[in-house]
Amino acid sequence: MNRSEKSIRDGGRWLFRVSSSVEVGGGHMTRCLSLAKAMTDTDPTVELVFVLDLAGHAWLEPVRNAGYVSLIEGEELSSNWSGVLMDGYQFSDTDFAYYKTLAGTGPLVFIDESPRPPQLIDLVINIGGFPDVVESPERKSELSGLKYALLGTQYRDMPVSPVAESVQSILISFGRVDSMDATSVALAALATLMKDDAGFTTKIIMGGGAPHLKAVKQAISNFPGPVSLAIDANDMPDQLMKADLIIGGGGVSLLERMAAGVPSVTVVQAENQNSVIVGAAAHGGTINAGPIGSMRIERMAESVAGLMHSRSLREDMALTGRSLVDGYGAERVARHLNGLCASG
């Protein structure tokens, strides 16, 4: 008998509806899997079922290997749920209404960094919310701020490495998909810096299914300095700790490098990343290089060079990142959600 066939036990039974197509990248799934693990670690009686996009088949096996039921959108679902959590930005009002019905008397939870969540939501997890951000009157009950960053347990209490006197190793990582080919822009920016700073090596991490992988390989062949490419790396914490500086996107990857205490330049790859990046940069946790759609190579090069040439800035950024993201966010959210079931 699998999890979906069991009756609800003491910890409750949760449905996770998560954006999971190749086009949206893996950030939504990664953070929801981290939250799912935290919920079952905190209370082993909790049961979880993931509902994926029609084009989310690549995540079916990883979810099942993690110990959870994984279904594809459109498969028949029961209405016997303790709560429903949604994570994604393609959902319509009809979708929210449908999953609100499935939640019944339980909460409908939405991971959302926008200022106005859908009306049907009972609880918002707003990782991009900061204390100095003025919330609108429409805000629902909310878990707000980077203390709720949804990361895996490997990002808790990461070892502290001293900030290098000079930058020797730069990592470029824009996620497995990098649909806007920010990697090539970053590589071009570093190429302009090789004239004055030839002492660093560059490593690129991306997915084997990335649509611009061929273009990146071409850019690598023309790069004037030492550069390597890792495909589908599964040891990101170790890769982060080996880097003196990182150029990457927002979302989960920004939170990971902040938890690791690695200085970074961050590019806005999608509008939903903006609030987290702006907030983190305002607190000194990263440098905001702006949106990739209007990115100039010269601007990115200036941002990277400014961070490379200031050890004090890198030291402050490393300390700030760790203070903002401690790796226990998923556990905090898990305890809150499990508590909703216990009190319901």
N, C-alpha and C positions, 0 to 999 in steps of 0.2 A: 504494500500500500504506500503510495507516494504522499508527499506533503499536502497536495491539493485535494486528496481524498479523505484526509483526516478531519475530525471535528475540531472546532476551536478549543484550544486548551487555555490554561490560565493566562498565558502571556498575550493572547490575541493572535489574530491572523490579518496581515497587512498585504495590500495590493500596491505594487509600485508600477506606475505607467511612465516609462522613460523614453525620451528621444534617443534613438539608437541607430539611425541610418548612417551610412558612410559620409554623407554630405555634412552632417552636423558634428562630426568628429567623435571622440570617445569620452569627452569630459563629463557629460551627463551620466553615462553608465559608470564611469570610474568612481565618481563621488557617491552614486547610489549604492554601488557594491560595498564601498567603505562604510556607509551608513548601515546597510543590511548586516554586515559582519558585526558592527558595534552593537546593534540591537540584539542579535542572537548571542553575542558574548555576554552582554549585560543580563539577558534573560533567555536561557536556552529553550524555553517553552514557546517563544515567539515563532510563528510561521510566516514565510514570505513568498509571494508569487510575483514575478516580473512579467509585465506585458510590454513587448517590444514593437517597434515600427514594422510595417510590412516589408521594408527593406533592411530590417535589423537582424537578419538570420545569422550574421557572423557572430553575434553575441549570445546565441542560444546555448552553445556548448560551454563558453566561459561561465555563464550564470549557473548552469547545471553543475559544472565542476566545483563551483563555490558552495553547492549544497542547496540551491533554491530551484523552484519550479520556474521555467521560462516558457512563455507563450507568445504567439504572434497576434497583433491587433486583428480583431475580427473573430477570434475564437470565442466560443461561448463561455461566459463567466457567471458564477453564482453571485448572489447579493449578500452572502453571509460573511461580511468583512468587519473587522474592528476599526479599520481606517484605511484611507486611500491616500497615497502620496504621488504627486505628479511632478515631473522635471522635464522641461522642454519649452520651446518658444513657438511651436507650430500649432498649439492646441486652440481650437475654436470655442466659442461660448457653448456650442452643442456638446463638445467633448467634456467640458467642465460639468455641464448639467448631467450628462450620462454618468460620469464617475461620482458625482455627488449623490446620485440615486443609489449607486452601488455601495457607497459608504454608509448609507442609511443614517442611523443615529450617531455613527462614528465620525471623526473629523476628516475633512478633505484638506490635505496639506499640500502646499505648493512651494517649490524652491524657485525664488524669483527675486531679481535685483531691480525690478522696475518700480517707479514710485506709486503706481496704482495697480494693485493686483485685481484679478477678477472678483466680482461681488460674491460669488458662491464659496470662496475660500474661507476656511475657518482658521487656519494657521499658516503664516508665511515664514519661510526660512530665508532671510535676506542677508546673505554673507557679505554683500557690498555695503550694508548699512553701517554708518559710523555715528558716534555720539554727536558730532557736530553737523550732521546732516538733518535738515528740518524735514520732518515727515508730514505728509498731507493728512488731513482729517479722515481720509478714506482708508487709512491703513488698518489692517486687521490685527488680530493677535499675532505677535511677531517675535521670532528669535533673530536678533539683529547683530551683525558685526563679525569680524574675523575670528572671534573666539569660537564661532560655530563652523569654521572651515572644515569641510568634510574630506579628510585625508585618511589614508591607511595607517595602521598601527606602526609601520616602519618609520613614520615621520615624527613619532613621539621621542622626545629626549635624544635627538640626534647628537652625535659627538661634535664637540666644538673644535674647529680647526682654526689656527691663527691666520689672519688675513695676510696674504703674501706681500712682501715689500714691493714687488712689481708683478704685473700680470703675465703669467707664462702660458696659461691654458684658458682658452675661450670655448664655451659650448654654445652651439646654436640649436635650439629645440622649440619648434612651433607645433608640437603635437604630431600624431601619426598621420594626419591628413594634410594639413597646411594647404587648404583649398585656394588661398590667395597667393601662394608661392612667396611668402615672406622670407623663406630661407635664402632664396637667390638674392633678394635685396640686401639681407644682412651680410651675405658673403661678399657682395659687391662693395658694401661699406667697409668691410674689413680689408678688402684689397687696396683701398685708397690709403689705409693706415699703415700698410706694410712698408711704405716708403720711409716712414719715420720710426715705426716700431716693428722691426723685423724679428723680434725675439720671442714671439708667441706662436703657439700651435693652435689649430682650430679643429674642433670635432663637431660633426653634425649628426643629429639623431632624428630619424623620421620613419614612418611606416612603409612597408613594402608595397602597399596599395595606394600610396600618395599619388595624386594625379600629376604632380609636377616633378616626380622623381627623376625623369629623364633630363629635364631642364637643369635640375640641381647637379646631376652627374656631369653635365656639360660645363656648368659653372665651376665645378671642382677641377676639371681638367685644365681650365684656364687660370686657376688661382695661383698667385705668385709665391705663396708660402706653403708650409706643411699643413695638410688638412686630411682628415679621415672621415669616413661615413659609416655609421652603424645603423643597420636596418632592424626594426622591431626589437629594440633593446628592452630587456625585461629586468634590468638592474638599475632603474633610474636613481634611487637614493645613492648608490655608489658612484654613478656618473656625475651627479650633482656635487658630491663631496670632492671629486677630483678637479673640478673647475674653479678657476679664480674669478671668473666673470661669465655671466650667461646672457645671451640675447634670446628672448622668447616671447610667447604670447601671454594673454591673460588667462583667466579661468583657473582650472586646477593646477596647471603647470606653474603659474605664478605663486600660488599658495605653497606648493611643494618647495620651491627654491627659497621662499621666505622662511619656511620652517627649517630648512637646511642651513640658513644663514649665509647664503651665497649672493653677493651683489649682482644686480641685473638691470638690463635695459629692456623695457617691456613695450610691445607693439599691440595696439588694439586691433584684433582680427575680426571682431564682430561687435555690434552695438551693445549686446547684453554684457560684454566684458567691461564696459567703460566705467561703471560706478566702482567696481572693485579696484581697477587700475588707478583711477583718479584718487580714490581714498588712500590706497597704499602709498602712492607717490607723495601725497600731501603729508603723510606721516613719516616720509623718508624711507619707506620700505623698498622702493624701486625708483627708476627713472622712467617717466612716461614719455615715450617717443612719438606718441600720437597714432592715428589710424593708418592702417596699411594702405587704404585706398588713395590717400594723398601723400604717402611717404616719399620723401626725396632721399636718395642715397647720401647726399651731403649731410642732411639733418641727422640721419642715423649715425653716420660716422662721427659727427660732433658729439652726440650723446655718449657713444662708446668711448671716445677719446677722453672726454671729461672725467668719466669714471675710472678709466685705466690710469690716468695720471694723478689721481688723488687717493692715496692710501687711507687718509683719514675719512674721506667720504665713504670708501668701501667698508671701513671698520664700523662706522656709524650705521650704515645700511644693513650690515650683517646683524648687528645687535638689535636694531629696530625690527627687522624681519622676524627674528626669533621671539621678540616680545609680543608681536602682534599675532603670530600663528605658532601655537605651541604643540600642535598635533593631536590635541584632545577634543577637538570640535565635534567629531563624529560621536564620541562617547557622550558628550553633553546633550546633543540632539537625541541620541538613542534613549537616554534616560528620560528625557521629556516625553518622547512619543510612547515609550513603554508605560510611563506614568499615566498617560491619557487613557490607556486601556485599563490600567488598574483602578482608575477612579471612575471609569465609565459604567 
